[in-house]
């Protein structure tokens, strides 16, 4: 059984569907209209033949982040897989942004990850099996006005590695997927089938919009990231622990 935060659309939904395709019951979570989210649960359940519930939780709230795991356990009997995908990347700057914006971003992107991990680990350790997968889209080193997002996502990588060390030899692993750009409503001007001229990487002044975001000139769909999440849950990945896996076509540098 899997809990996937931020899974009503985009990367999270792609991961949730891949896990459901492998037979995992789900608790999905995210913003949006209640009736629309309930309809999404019914659709996933119909397509994949699994149980699906919606866990309403404002992950910027400590109590609600904790309660999400409790609700999921009560609804499905156990939590075997936790995917922390919920996040936000507001435009901000370290020297002019309001403290409220910083606090909100850190709460959703980092603190909620720690809270849900802390809440789910006792039952995973008791059973001797569990998979924790965090998602931390990384801003490039020359990105501007992303101070809180950068700080929180690097924090998730550090947290992942520390948790992984604590879990060595206990049947539970913790890894992090670090995507580049993924097709979404936020990437409205990007053509996913653009190719570099003459098959070569163009010079910086001639890069297309895609090249600025993904040097491979290919934006991978959310279900590709879902396949990686499924791999982390497989027997083949039993000894893969504490890995920060970039999926960015060589973009981050």
N, C-alpha and C positions, 0 to 999 in steps of 0.2 A: 504494500500500500504506500502511496506517495503523496506528499504534500508539496505543492508547487506554488510559491508566492508570485504575485504579479503575473498571473497566468490566464487572464481573460483575453489577451491579445498578444501579438508579437512573439518574441523569443520564448516567453513563458508558456504560451499556448502551444507553440511548436514542440517544446520539451514535454509538456503534459500529454499531448497526443501520441508522441513516440513511446512514452512509458505505458500509456493505455494500450497501444498496439502490442506491447509485450505482455499484456495481461494484468498490469497494475491497476488496482482501484485507486481513485483519485479524490483529493480535496483540492479544488482550485481556489484561487484568491485574487482579488484585484478590484479596481474601481469600476464604476458603471452602474447602470440601472439594475435594480434587483430582478425584475422580470426578465431582462435580457440575459443576466448571468444564470438564472435558473433554466432558461431555454437552452443556453450553451451547455449546461450540465446534462440536460436530457439528450442533446444532440451527440455529445461525446459518448454517453452511455449507449446510445442506440448504435452508433457506428462501430464501437470497439467491444461491446458486450461486457462492460465493466461497471462497477458501481461508481458514481460520481456525485459529490456533494460540494456545495459552495461554502467556504469559510469566510464570513465577513470579518475583516479586521483592519483597523487603521494601524499600520505597522510603525507609525511614528509614536504610537502610544505603548508604553511599556506593558501595561496590563493586557492590552489586546493582543500584542505579539505573543505573550505567554499563553494566553487563552486559546490562540489558534491551534496550538499543538494539543491542548487538552480537548478542545472540541473535536479535532480530527481523530484522536484516539477513541473518544466516546462514539463517534459516528461510524468508524471503520474497524474498531477493535485493536488497532496497533498502527504504528508508523514505522515503516522499514526504510523509506527513502525521503529525504528532505532536500528540496531544491530551493535555495534562496535566490530568487531572480528579481524580486521587486526592487525598484530603484528610481532615482530621479537625477537629472543632470541639468539643473538650472544654470543660466548664465549668471556668473557672479565674479567678483574680484576680491582678493584678500584685503585690499586696502579701502574699498568703498562699500562693500556689501553689508547689509544689516546682520546683526548677530542672529536674529530670528531665522533668516534664510539659511545661514550656516548650520544652526541647530537642527532645523527641519531636515536638511539633506543628510547630515551625519546620522540622525535618528533612523531614517528609512534605510539608508545605504549600508550602514555599519552596525549600529546598535541593535537593530532588529535581527540582523544575522546572528549576532552573539546570543541574543535572547532565545531565538528559536532553537539554535544548537544546544544551548544549555538546557532547554526544556525537553528536548527529544532524546538526549544522550542516555539518560538513565535506563529507559526501556530498551534501547539498542544494545547497550552494554549487558543488560540482563539476559538478552537472547543471544548475545555473541555474534550479531550480524546487523549491519546498517550501512547506509550510504548517504553521505552528506555532500551535496554538490552546490557550490556557490557560483554565481555569475557576476563577473566584474568587468563590464565593458571599459576598456582603457582609453583615456585621452592621450594623444601623441605628446611627446615631450615639448613640442612647440605650440601646443594648443593654448589659447588664451581664455581668460574669464571662466575658468572651470575649477577654481580653487577647492571648493568643498567637495565637488565630485571627484577630483583627483585624489584628495586626501582620503576620502572614504573608501574609494576603490583600492588604493594601495593598502589601506587598513584591512580590507577584506582578504587580500592576499596574505598579509602577515598573520592574520587570525587563522586562516586556513592552514598555514604551515605549522603554527603552534598547536592547533587542535590535532592535526595529523600526527605530530610527534607524541602527543599524549595517548593516542589511540593505537600505537604500534603493537601488533600482536594480540589485539583484542577483538578482531573480526569486524571492526568498523573503520571505514576510510573517509577522508575528507579531502576533496579536490576543488579546484576553481577553474572555470572556463572563462577566458578573457577574449570576447569577440571584438572584431573590428566593427565596421558598419554593416548593418543588416537592413534589407529593404523594409521600409515602414512608412507610415504617413509622415514621419519626421524627415524623411529623405525624399523630398518630393521632386527634386530636379535631377535625380540620378538615373541614368539608364543602366540597368544591370547587364546588358549585353554589349556594352561599349568595349572596344578593343584598342590596344595601343597601336599607333600607326606603324606599318611595316613590321609588326610583330615585335617591335623593340620598345623598351621603356623610353618615353620621350623625355626631353630635358624639362627641368622644372617649369620654365616659362611656357611650355607647350602642353603641359599636362591637362587632361580633361578633368571635369568635375569628379568622375569616378576615380581617376588616378590620384587626386588629392586625398581621397578618403580610403582607398584600397589599392595598393600598388599592383595587385594582380589583375586589376580591372574586372573583378568578379565579386559581386555582393552575394553572399550565401544566404539562402532562405532559412527561416527559423527551424525548419525540420532537420536541416543539417546539424544544427547545434543540438537538437533533440537526439539525434543519432549518437552524438558524443556522450550525452548524458546517459543514454542507454548502455553505452560501452562501459562507462564508469560503474554501472550497476551489475555488469556481467561477471561471470567467473574469471574471464580473461583479465579483468582489471583488479583482481583480488589483492595484488601486491603493488597497485598504483595508488600512492598515498602522498598527499602534500604537494601535488603537482599543480602548477599554474600554467594552463595550456592556452597559448595564444592562437586564435583562429582569425587571422587578419591579413593573410596574403603577404606577409612581410612588411606590413604598414607601420607597426610600432617599432621605433628605433631611437 
